[in-house]
């Protein structure tokens, strides 16, 4: 009986640690599906990108501290009418139960935009999460050891494309 209890005590933490977060589940659910764009940038590639910019050693350090960036976006207008990434995560209790702090909330008629951060201690952030749900759906997860002063620099260093205005025209940030 003692062995059984010991075995259970050892297995329960491993099972709990192996459970995937609702964000991971959402990426897995829609990744590589028709009508979606999925981008997954590994920490190794980010570290290599940081070494390319030899003019700024801060960029190297900043990107080396990132463990990955994942982007999930719905491209198909018909799919966008039936999906809402924010509601899917909210339905899983994600925002109440996972220690994320809201940095920015924007709510319009048919659109919700939320920017969250997970505290890593020492004034650093372990994950930044941008959730867009409603009329358009996008989920961006940036993981690693992030200094809040570098948040704007991260997107600039990666030269991420963003849509500007209502024309759908893409511009470099």
N, C-alpha and C positions, 0 to 999 in steps of 0.2 A: 504494500500500500504506500509506503514511504517513497519507493522508487517511482510509482505512478504519479504521486504528488510532485516529486522533484522534476520529472519529465514534463509535466504540465506547466510547472513554474518556468521551465526553460523555453518551452515552445510558445507560450502565449505572447511574450514580448516580440519574438521573431515574426509571428503571424501579424501582430499589430503594426510592426514596422514595415512589413511587406505590402500593406494595404495602400492602394493608390489614392491620391487626392482627387477631388472632383475636377480640378484643372487637368490633371493627367488623363483622367477618364474622357474628358471632353476632347482633348487632342487625339486620343486613340480612336474615339468614336467617329470623328470626321476626317482624320488624316487620310490622304490618298483617295478621297472620294471625289466623284465628278461634281464640279461646281464649287469646289473649295481650293484654296491655295494654302499650302502648309510649308513653312520654312523652319528648319531646325539647324541652328548654328552651334557647333560644339565649342566647348571651352578651349580645346586645342587650336582650332582654327582662329578663334578670337585672339589667343596669345600670339599666333603667327602674324595676324593682321597688325597687332600692336608693335611688333618688331619691324614692320615695314616703314612705319613713320619714325625715322631716325632723328627728325628735327625736334620731336617732343617726347622726352622720356616719361612724362606723366601719362601720355596715351598708352604707352607700353604697359606701365604698371596697372592702369585702370582696366585695360582689356584683359590682362593676364589674370586679374582677380575675378573675372566673370567665368562661371562654369557652363553657361549656355544661354541662348536666346531662342525662344520658340514663338512663331507667329502662325495664327490660324485665322483665315479670313474667308467669308462667303463671297463668291464672285457672281453667282447666279441670282438674278432678281426674284425669280419664282421661289427659290429656296429661302431667300431672305424674308419673304412674307410668312413663312411657316416656322421660322426659327427665332430664338431669342437666347443668345449665350448668357446674358445676365440672368434671365429667369431660370435657365437650367442650373446655373451655379447656385442661385438663391434657393431653389427648390431642394438642393442637396444640403442646405444649411451651411454652405461654405463660408459665407461672410460673417456668420455669427460664431462659428466654432474653430476657426483656424488662426487666430491671432494676427489678422491683417488690420492695419490702420488705414482708414480712408484719408487720402491726400487731396482728392478732388472729386466732386460730384457735379455732374451736369445732367439735368433732366429736361427734355423737350417733349413735344406732343407724342411722337412715336419713337423716341430715341433716349437711351440711358447710356451715359459714359461715366465710368468709375475708374479711378486711379488709386491703387492700394500699394502699401509697403508692409513688408514683414520685418520686424526688428531683429537684428543679429547681435545686439548688445554693443556697448562701446561707441554709440552714436553711428553705427553702420547699419546697413540694410541687407538682408539675405535674399529678398526677392521683391521685384517691382512687377506689378500686374496691372495691365490696362484692359478693361472689359468694356466692350461696346455691344449693346444689345438693342433689338427693336428693328427699325427700318434697315439698318446695316448691322452686320455682326462681325466683330473682330476681337481676337484675344491675343495679347502679347505678354509673354512671361520672360523676364530677365532675371537670371539667378546668378548668385555669386556673392562676393563681399563688396558691397557698393557703398562708397562714400556719398552722402546726399549732395555734396558740392559738385559731384561729377555726373549727375543724372543727365543734364543737357549735353555734356561732352560725349557721353556714350552714344547717343543717337547721331551726333555730328560726326564722330569718328567712324561710325559704321556707314555713313552716307545713306541713311534710310530714306526711301522714297515715301512721300506722303501726298495725299490728294489735296488740291487746293481749290477752294470755291465750289460752285455747283457744276462746273463744266466737266468734272471728272478728270481733268487734265492733271498729269503727274508732274511734280517738280521735285528737284533735289533740295533737301533740307540743308 
